[in-house]
Amino acid sequence: MPEVLLFHHALGPNEGLRAFADELRAAGHTVHTPDLFEGRTFGTIDEGVAYAREVGWDEIMARGERAAENLPSDLVYGGFSLGVVPAQKLAQTRAGAKSALFFYSCMPPEEFGAWPAALPAQIHGMDADPIFMDEGDVDAARELVASADDAELFLYPGDQHYFADSSLPSYDEGAAKLLAQRVLEFLARV
């Protein structure tokens, strides 16, 4: 069973993240959910992103790297929105990465060098999410998929950003269940 390092979104580590991690654990996976915000949580995306900017993106990335330091190298790196940034960097640059799972976000692969063609990946977002669709994430996801041997982009109908976070009003149960099913199938084959 693959071991997963899963980074939270801009609201910080919350019940929705823990519930998703627990779902993966119930399927037999070891899942690590480090806190990039050192105990802080936020009520809005803007507040969480402002905190990340205040701390500095370099420090957020360094916290992600420190979270991986004492873990095996053959991890699945995953992230929700803001958490995609350290997950994608580690997936692309840390030797031995097993695969990548990106939720609601994707960086252009060249941000961290070329995407390793043999590294499997899944990217999930909603087809009318203004953040995912209008801020370049979907374009970066399509670029990543085109450059990889085994990568998939899944678009779900709807306009919510945090649609798989069961602790938030943006939660879409149908889309979240399909996302979880696809993730578990992916983890079973990588």
Sequence and secondary structure as in RCSB ss.txt:
>XXXX:A:sequence
MPEVLLFHHALGPNEGLRAFADELRAAGHTVHTPDLFEGRTFGTIDEGVAYAREVGWDEIMARGERAAENLPSDL
VYGGFSLGVVPAQKLAQTRAGAKSALFFYSCMPPEEFGAWPAALPAQIHGMDADPIFMDEGDVDAARELVASADD
AELFLYPGDQHYFADSSLPSYDEGAAKLLAQRVLEFLARV
>XXXX:A:secstr
  EEEEE  TT S HHHHHHHHHHHHTT  EE   TTTT   SSHHHHHHHHHHH HHHHHHHHHHHHHTS SSE
EEEEEGGGHHHHHHHHHHSTT  EEEEES    GGGGSS  TT  EEEEEETT HHHHHSSHHHHHHHHHHH SS
EEEEEESS  SSTT TTSTT  HHHHHHHHHHHHHHHHH 
